[in-house]
Amino acid sequence: MLNASSILFYQGKATTISILTDIGCVFCVTKGFQPSAVYREQAEKQLEAFEKYHVQGIIWDLREAQVIASEDQDWTINYWLPKALALGYRRGAIVIPENIFGEMSVRKTISRIQLEDQNTEADLAVQYFKDVPSAYEWMKAEISELKAGLTKQ
């Protein structure tokens, strides 16, 4: 568990979304397989959190997550990503699933997001981690840079 100041934003069937108030980012913990309706509901809640709290980053703790269905991967690229970018999303830290199939689907989705981002000027950066504390420290530094107006070259 992460020892950080947070506000619970959403508690779903397989996902908990909090706002890490000390660094100003979304923290999303997902467990198990999510049918499309559940996956999209929690993704919409992430967008609501971006809008309400004006944050630029999200840490996804996906250690216990399973496969993302291919139609949900498409939905993420075509629907979620443009909305998230419009709301200020710029940094993503992913704690990779322990399940190899979950990891493969997450990496495939993120690769597609990074390809899509090449067509924007969003300065999007996404990194993979094996544990939450490492993801947190990276996000803390990245959000600090963003707030200072610095960008990656």
C-alpha positions in Angstrom: 0.0 0.0 0.0 1.1 3.5 -0.8 1.7 5.8 2.2 0.6 9.1 0.7 -2.1 11.7 1.3 -5.1 10.8 -0.8 -8.9 11.3 -1.4 -11.0 8.4 -2.4 -12.7 9.3 -5.6 -14.4 6.1 -6.8 -14.8 2.5 -5.6 -16.0 0.1 -8.3 -16.2 -3.7 -8.6 -12.6 -4.1 -9.6 -11.1 -0.6 -9.4 -10.4 2.0 -6.8 -9.5 5.5 -7.9 -8.0 8.0 -5.5 -6.4 11.4 -5.9 -2.9 11.6 -4.4 -3.2 15.1 -3.1 0.5 15.4 -2.1 1.7 15.2 -5.7 -1.5 15.9 -7.6 -2.2 12.8 -9.6 -4.8 10.0 -10.0 -4.0 6.6 -8.4 -6.0 3.7 -9.9 -5.8 0.2 -8.5 -7.4 -2.5 -10.7 -7.8 -6.2 -9.9 -8.9 -9.1 -12.0 -10.6 -9.1 -15.4 -13.0 -6.3 -16.2 -15.9 -6.9 -18.7 -16.2 -4.0 -21.2 -18.9 -2.2 -19.3 -16.9 -2.2 -16.1 -13.6 -1.3 -17.8 -15.2 1.7 -19.5 -17.1 2.8 -16.4 -13.8 3.0 -14.4 -12.0 4.7 -17.4 -14.8 7.3 -17.5 -14.2 7.9 -13.8 -10.6 8.5 -14.4 -11.6 11.2 -16.9 -13.9 12.7 -14.3 -11.0 12.8 -11.8 -8.8 14.6 -14.4 -11.5 17.2 -14.9 -12.5 17.7 -11.3 -9.0 17.8 -9.8 -7.0 19.3 -12.8 -4.3 16.7 -12.5 -1.8 15.8 -15.2 -0.8 12.3 -14.2 -2.1 8.8 -13.3 -0.5 5.9 -11.6 -2.1 2.6 -12.6 -1.4 -0.2 -10.1 -2.2 -3.2 -12.4 -0.3 -5.9 -10.6 -3.5 -7.9 -10.1 -5.2 -6.9 -13.4 -5.9 -9.4 -16.1 -6.2 -9.0 -19.9 -7.7 -5.9 -21.5 -10.1 -7.0 -24.3 -9.1 -5.9 -27.8 -12.2 -3.8 -28.2 -11.4 -2.0 -25.0 -7.9 -1.4 -26.2 -9.4 0.2 -29.3 -11.9 2.2 -27.2 -9.0 3.4 -25.0 -7.1 4.7 -28.0 -10.0 6.2 -29.9 -12.2 7.5 -27.1 -10.3 7.7 -23.7 -7.0 9.0 -24.9 -8.2 12.1 -26.8 -10.5 13.1 -23.9 -7.7 12.5 -21.3 -5.3 14.6 -23.3 -7.8 17.4 -23.7 -8.2 17.3 -19.9 -4.5 17.6 -19.3 -3.2 14.0 -19.0 0.5 14.1 -19.7 2.1 11.4 -17.5 1.3 7.7 -16.9 3.1 5.4 -14.5 2.1 1.7 -14.9 2.9 -0.9 -12.3 2.8 -3.9 -14.6 0.5 -6.9 -14.1 2.0 -10.0 -12.6 -0.1 -12.1 -15.1 1.9 -12.4 -18.3 -1.2 -12.1 -20.5 -2.3 -9.0 -18.6 1.1 -7.5 -19.0 1.1 -8.2 -22.8 -2.3 -6.5 -23.3 -1.2 -3.5 -21.2 2.0 -3.1 -23.1 0.2 -3.4 -26.4 -2.3 -0.7 -25.4 0.4 1.6 -24.2 2.5 1.1 -27.3 -0.6 2.1 -29.4 -1.1 5.2 -27.1 2.5 6.2 -27.6 2.1 5.8 -31.4 -1.0 7.9 -31.3 0.7 10.6 -29.2 3.3 11.1 -32.0 0.5 12.9 -33.9 -0.1 15.3 -31.0 2.0 17.9 -29.2 0.9 16.6 -25.8 4.4 15.8 -24.4 3.1 12.5 -23.1 5.4 10.2 -21.1 4.5 6.7 -19.9 6.8 4.5 -17.9 6.5 0.9 -16.6 7.4 -0.1 -13.0 7.5 -3.3 -11.0 6.3 -1.6 -7.7 4.1 1.3 -6.6 6.8 3.2 -4.6 9.0 3.4 -7.8 6.0 4.6 -9.8 5.1 7.1 -7.2 8.7 8.6 -7.0 8.8 8.9 -10.8 5.4 10.5 -10.9 6.3 12.9 -8.2 9.4 14.1 -10.1 7.5 14.3 -13.4 4.6 16.3 -11.9 7.0 18.6 -10.3 8.7 19.2 -13.7 5.4 19.8 -15.4 4.4 22.3 -12.7 7.7 24.1 -13.2 7.0 24.3 -16.9 9.8 22.0 -17.9 9.3 19.5 -20.7 11.2 16.4 -21.9 13.2 16.7 -25.0 
